Amino acid sequence: MPRLRTVAAVAGAALLAKRALRRRIQASPLWPMPALAEPTSGRPRSRALRLTVASYQPVAEGVVQLRLTGRDLPRWEPGAHLDLVLPSGLVRQYSLCGDPADRTSYTVATRLVGDGRGGSREVHEQVREGVELEVRGPRNRFPLVAASSYVFVAGGIGITPILPMLRALPEGVEWRLLYCGRTRSAMPFLEEVERLDRVTVMEGRPDLDAFFANASDGAAVYCCGPEGLMAAVAERYPRVHLERFTPGAATGGAFEVELRRSGRTLTVPADSSVLAAVREELPNTAYSCEQGFCGTCQQRVLEGEVEHRDELLTDAERAGSMLICVSRARSERLVLDM
C-alpha cells in the first residue's frame, strides 16, 4: 500500500508539472523558445501511413495504376505526390492523379523503366491487390499557382500530376494542354484527356514551337515528362514549373569530403554527387530516392558549410547533417561522420 501511494504521488506531481509548464508557455510563448509550425527551410516530415492496395490496373502499355485505401487520409492539392516504401525498402515518389476530395483512397500510376533503378520494376512485378504499403505524405512541390491563363505540357507518365490540375481549374480560365508520347498505346489516361477541350495530342517528337506560337504572354507554364522534354520547354520558358523524380545532373564546383571514422578523403567532381563518391569507397552506404526526398542517406556533418538542396530536412536537422544524394559543399571541404 505505501508503494502504491508513492507511485500515485509521483504521477500526480508529474501531471501538475506538465500543466504548470503548459500555462507558463501560453503566458510567454517565447519561453524557452517557440517551435515553428513550418520551418523556414526544409519541410516537416509527414507521418507514415499503412495503406492497402485495393486495385492494380494497367492503364497503358507499360503503365499500371494503384489505388491505395485507408480512412480519413490527409488532404492534398493538385501537384502533390506520395513517397511509397516498396516491399524491398526502396522509397519512390509518385504523383497523385485521383480526386483530392476523396479521403478514403490515393491513386498513383507508374511506368515500367527497364533500365531504371529498380523501383518501377518492383511495383510492376511484386505489388498486387491486397499488399500493404507504407506511404509518406502527401507533399506538394509542384503546386498550381493562381494565374490568368495556363499552358501544360505532359510527356507520357508526366500526365499524372497535371490531370488533377486540369480538373481543378476555375471555370472560364484560359488553358491549353500538349500531351505527347512515344505511341498512343503508351499514353496513360489518353481517353479522359481527349474528352477535354483545348488539348493537342502528338505522337513522337512534339513540335513545341508550333504549340507555343499562340500561348498567351504571362501564362503559367507547367511541364512534366522525360528530361529532354522538360529541358526543351525550359529553354523556351525559363520560369516553367517542372516536376521530376529522377536524379538531375549535379552542378557546382569540385570539393573534398573527409570521412572521419573511415580515415579517407574523397574528391567530389563538379558533375557528380557526394553519394556517388562515398559509395565508391563505402559501397554499403544506404540510399534510396537520390532526390532529397526520403532521408535514407542522411549523414552527420562535423565540419564545413553545406549547400542544402533537399526537400526534407528541417532547419534543426540541417544545422548538423545533410542528404548526401543531392546536397553539396559551399566550402572547399566537408567532414562527415562516416
C-alpha distance (Angstrom), angle and dihedral (degrees) to the residues before:
residue distance angle dihedral
M1 . . .
P2 3.85 . .
R3 3.80 88.2 .
L4 3.82 91.7 53.6
R5 3.80 90.4 49.8
T6 3.81 89.6 51.8
V7 3.81 92.8 50.6
A8 3.82 90.6 47.7
A9 3.80 91.4 49.3
V10 3.82 92.8 50.3
A11 3.82 91.7 48.0
G12 3.80 91.0 48.8
A13 3.79 92.1 49.8
A14 3.81 91.1 49.9
L15 3.81 90.8 51.3
L16 3.79 92.3 49.7
A17 3.81 91.0 48.5
K18 3.80 91.2 50.9
R19 3.81 91.6 50.6
A20 3.80 91.5 47.2
L21 3.80 91.5 50.9
R22 3.81 91.1 49.6
R23 3.82 90.7 51.7
R24 3.80 90.5 47.6
I25 3.83 92.9 52.9
Q26 3.80 92.5 45.2
A27 3.81 90.3 51.2
S28 3.82 92.6 49.3
P29 3.81 113.0 18.4
L30 3.80 92.9 -172.4
W31 3.80 92.0 62.9
P32 2.92 116.4 125.9
M33 3.83 92.6 -15.2
P34 3.81 132.0 -53.8
A35 3.79 121.9 -114.9
L36 3.77 113.5 -129.1
A37 3.79 114.9 -121.5
E38 3.81 87.0 -146.6
P39 3.82 120.2 22.3
T40 3.80 115.1 -124.1
S41 3.79 89.2 -124.1
G42 3.74 131.4 15.2
R43 3.79 121.3 27.2
P44 3.79 132.9 -95.5
R45 3.77 113.2 -107.0
S46 3.74 116.7 -108.0
R47 3.77 118.6 -127.4
A48 3.78 114.4 -105.2
L49 3.79 119.9 -109.7
R50 3.80 129.6 -160.0
L51 3.80 108.1 -138.0
T52 3.80 131.9 175.6
V53 3.78 123.9 -128.0
A54 3.82 100.2 -120.8
S55 3.81 95.6 176.8
Y56 3.79 136.7 16.1
Q57 3.79 110.4 -168.3
P58 3.84 133.9 169.8
V59 3.83 108.3 -129.4
A60 3.83 100.1 173.9
E61 3.77 140.4 -4.5
G62 3.82 104.8 -54.5
V63 3.83 93.8 -2.9
V64 3.81 127.3 107.9
Q65 3.80 129.3 -173.7
L66 3.81 121.7 -143.1
R67 3.80 124.3 -160.4
L68 3.81 111.6 -161.5
T69 3.79 117.4 -164.3
G70 3.79 134.3 -153.7
R71 3.81 140.7 128.8
D72 3.82 130.6 -84.4
L73 3.80 91.2 -4.5
P74 3.81 118.7 -167.7
R75 3.78 114.2 -88.3
W76 3.79 121.3 -107.3
E77 3.78 139.4 -171.5
P78 3.82 130.8 -141.3
G79 3.80 111.5 -71.4
A80 3.82 94.6 33.9
H81 3.78 123.4 131.5
L82 3.80 139.0 -162.0
D83 3.79 131.4 -134.2
L84 3.81 108.2 -132.6
V85 3.79 117.2 -159.9
L86 3.79 103.0 -149.7
P87 3.82 123.3 -147.8
S88 3.83 91.2 -96.9
G89 3.82 91.6 53.5
L90 3.81 95.0 -104.6
V91 3.81 113.0 140.9
R92 3.78 118.3 -143.4
Q93 3.82 133.5 174.4
Y94 3.81 123.3 -129.0
S95 3.80 128.5 179.8
L96 3.79 117.4 -120.5
C97 3.80 110.8 -117.0
G98 3.81 103.1 172.5
D99 3.80 133.6 83.4
P100 3.85 116.0 -53.6
A101 3.82 89.2 -152.0
D102 3.82 91.5 61.6
R103 3.83 106.4 96.7
T104 3.83 93.3 177.8
S105 3.81 102.0 61.6
Y106 3.79 145.9 24.7
T107 3.81 121.7 -148.3
V108 3.81 124.3 -155.0
A109 3.80 135.2 162.4
T110 3.79 132.0 -153.3
R111 3.78 135.0 -167.4
L112 3.79 120.6 -139.0
V113 3.82 109.0 -113.0
G114 3.79 106.8 -165.3
D115 3.81 95.7 -166.1
G116 3.82 95.1 35.2
R117 3.79 130.8 109.7
G118 3.80 96.4 -79.0
G119 3.80 103.0 -98.3
S120 3.79 98.3 102.8
R121 3.81 92.0 45.1
E122 3.80 90.0 53.1
V123 3.82 91.0 51.5
H124 3.80 91.9 49.4
E125 3.80 96.6 43.8
Q126 3.80 106.3 31.8
V127 3.81 109.6 24.2
R128 3.80 114.4 84.8
E129 3.81 139.3 153.3
G130 3.79 111.4 -58.9
V131 3.81 95.4 27.7
E132 3.80 114.1 129.9
L133 3.81 116.8 -137.5
E134 3.78 133.5 -173.1
V135 3.80 111.1 -121.1
R136 3.81 128.8 -167.0
G137 3.76 123.3 -165.3
P138 2.92 147.6 -26.3
R139 3.80 97.3 -127.1
N140 3.78 127.9 168.4
R141 3.79 124.8 -149.3
F142 3.82 92.4 149.3
P143 3.82 102.1 57.9
L144 3.78 124.5 171.1
V145 3.81 106.1 -113.4
A146 3.79 124.3 -153.4
A147 3.79 111.0 -96.5
S148 3.80 140.8 154.2
S149 3.81 91.4 -121.0
Y150 3.80 139.7 4.6
V151 3.79 139.6 -148.5
F152 3.81 118.1 -163.0
V153 3.80 127.1 -168.3
A154 3.81 118.6 -173.0
G155 3.77 128.3 179.3
G156 3.81 116.5 -161.5
I157 3.81 111.0 -62.5
G158 3.83 87.0 12.6
I159 3.79 87.7 84.9
T160 3.83 90.3 77.9
P161 3.84 99.7 82.9
I162 3.80 92.0 36.6
L163 3.81 97.3 55.1
P164 3.85 94.0 69.2
M165 3.81 88.7 46.5
L166 3.80 91.5 56.2
R167 3.80 91.1 49.3
A168 3.83 90.9 49.8
L169 3.82 98.7 49.3
P170 3.81 113.3 119.9
E171 3.78 114.7 -105.9
G172 3.78 111.9 -94.2
V173 3.82 97.2 21.2
E174 3.81 115.5 133.2
W175 3.81 115.8 -114.8
R176 3.81 142.5 153.6
L177 3.80 132.4 -164.7
L178 3.79 130.9 -157.0
Y179 3.81 110.5 -164.6
C180 3.80 114.4 -174.5
G181 3.77 135.4 172.5
R182 3.76 144.9 160.0
T183 3.82 91.3 -97.4
R184 3.79 134.0 -10.2
S185 3.80 90.5 -110.6
A186 3.82 90.1 59.3
M187 3.82 94.8 52.0
P188 3.83 111.7 96.5
F189 3.81 120.6 -141.2
L190 3.81 90.0 10.5
E191 3.82 94.1 145.0
E192 3.82 92.0 54.4
V193 3.80 91.8 46.4
E194 3.79 93.8 50.2
R195 3.81 91.1 54.0
L196 3.81 88.0 65.6
D197 3.78 124.9 85.8
R198 3.80 123.7 -119.1
V199 3.81 94.0 33.5
T200 3.81 126.0 138.0
V201 3.82 116.3 -164.0
M202 3.81 119.1 -163.9
E203 3.78 131.4 -179.8
G204 3.78 118.7 -147.9
R205 3.80 122.2 -3.3
P206 3.83 109.3 5.3
D207 3.80 123.0 -132.6
L208 3.80 97.5 -126.2
D209 3.80 94.9 174.5
A210 3.79 91.7 57.3
F211 3.79 92.3 45.9
F212 3.81 94.8 48.5
A213 3.80 93.8 43.7
N214 3.81 91.6 92.5
A215 3.81 98.2 34.8
S216 3.79 114.8 131.1
D217 3.79 117.6 -111.0
G218 3.79 109.5 -107.1
A219 3.81 94.8 21.7
A220 3.81 116.4 150.6
V221 3.81 105.5 -113.7
Y222 3.82 120.8 -152.3
C223 3.79 125.9 -175.1
C224 3.79 134.6 177.7
G225 3.78 126.4 167.2
P226 3.80 141.9 74.9
E227 3.80 117.2 -1.5
G228 3.82 92.6 -112.2
L229 3.79 92.2 54.6
M230 3.80 93.2 48.4
A231 3.81 91.5 47.9
A232 3.81 90.8 51.2
V233 3.81 92.4 50.2
A234 3.82 91.9 45.3
E235 3.80 89.4 52.7
R236 3.81 89.1 59.5
Y237 3.83 96.3 36.3
P238 3.83 110.8 26.5
R239 3.82 91.2 -174.9
V240 3.80 94.0 55.5
H241 3.81 117.6 138.9
L242 3.82 107.7 -119.2
E243 3.79 133.6 -169.5
R244 3.80 119.7 -161.7
F245 3.80 133.7 163.0
T246 3.80 99.4 -179.5
P247 3.81 124.1 89.0
G248 3.79 110.5 -84.1
A249 3.76 124.3 -146.3
A250 3.78 114.8 -78.6
T251 3.80 114.3 -115.9
G252 3.79 132.3 -167.8
G253 3.79 136.9 61.8
A254 3.79 127.9 -55.6
F255 3.83 118.8 -90.4
E256 3.79 141.1 170.6
V257 3.78 127.9 -103.1
E258 3.79 121.9 -163.5
L259 3.80 116.4 -156.3
R260 3.80 97.5 -151.4
R261 3.82 100.5 -165.7
S262 3.81 93.2 42.0
G263 3.79 93.9 46.1
R264 3.81 93.1 -132.0
T265 3.80 132.7 127.7
L266 3.79 120.0 -154.4
T267 3.78 135.5 -170.4
V268 3.80 115.5 -134.1
P269 3.82 108.4 -154.0
A270 3.79 121.3 -137.6
D271 3.81 91.4 -109.7
S272 3.81 97.8 46.7
S273 3.81 139.6 62.4
V274 3.79 134.6 -112.4
L275 3.80 87.9 -116.6
A276 3.81 92.7 56.1
A277 3.80 92.0 48.9
V278 3.80 93.2 46.2
R279 3.80 93.5 48.6
E280 3.80 90.7 56.3
E281 3.82 87.3 63.8
L282 3.82 99.9 27.4
P283 3.84 105.7 29.9
N284 3.82 93.2 177.4
T285 3.81 92.9 63.0
A286 3.82 107.7 132.4
Y287 3.80 119.5 -116.7
S288 3.79 138.6 144.5
C289 3.82 125.9 164.7
E290 3.85 99.5 30.5
Q291 3.82 87.8 -155.1
G292 3.81 104.0 87.8
F293 3.80 94.3 -104.0
C294 3.80 109.4 102.9
G295 3.83 106.5 42.2
T296 3.82 96.1 -136.4
C297 3.82 93.6 126.9
Q298 3.83 96.8 46.1
Q299 3.82 110.9 142.7
R300 3.80 133.7 -176.0
V301 3.83 115.0 -108.5
L302 3.82 115.0 -144.4
E303 3.81 99.5 177.0
G304 3.79 139.0 5.6
E305 3.79 138.2 47.5
V306 3.81 118.1 -77.8
E307 3.78 128.2 -147.7
H308 3.81 99.3 -147.3
R309 3.81 115.4 -147.9
D310 3.79 100.3 163.5
E311 3.81 130.2 115.3
L312 3.79 96.6 -143.0
L313 3.80 121.3 49.7
T314 3.78 122.6 91.4
D315 3.82 123.5 -136.1
A316 3.79 91.5 -96.4
E317 3.79 92.4 51.7
R318 3.79 92.5 45.6
A319 3.78 90.2 55.8
G320 3.80 90.9 72.5
S321 3.79 109.3 12.4
M322 3.79 145.4 39.6
L323 3.79 141.6 -161.0
I324 3.78 101.8 -114.2
C325 3.82 94.3 -158.7
V326 3.82 94.0 73.5
S327 3.81 112.0 2.4
R328 3.78 122.1 89.7
A329 3.80 141.0 -173.1
R330 3.78 126.7 -79.7
S331 3.80 88.2 -172.0
E332 3.81 125.9 58.7
R333 3.80 91.3 -107.0
L334 3.80 140.6 31.4
V335 3.78 127.7 -166.4
L336 3.80 116.2 -152.2
D337 3.78 128.5 -167.5
M338 3.79 93.5 -120.5
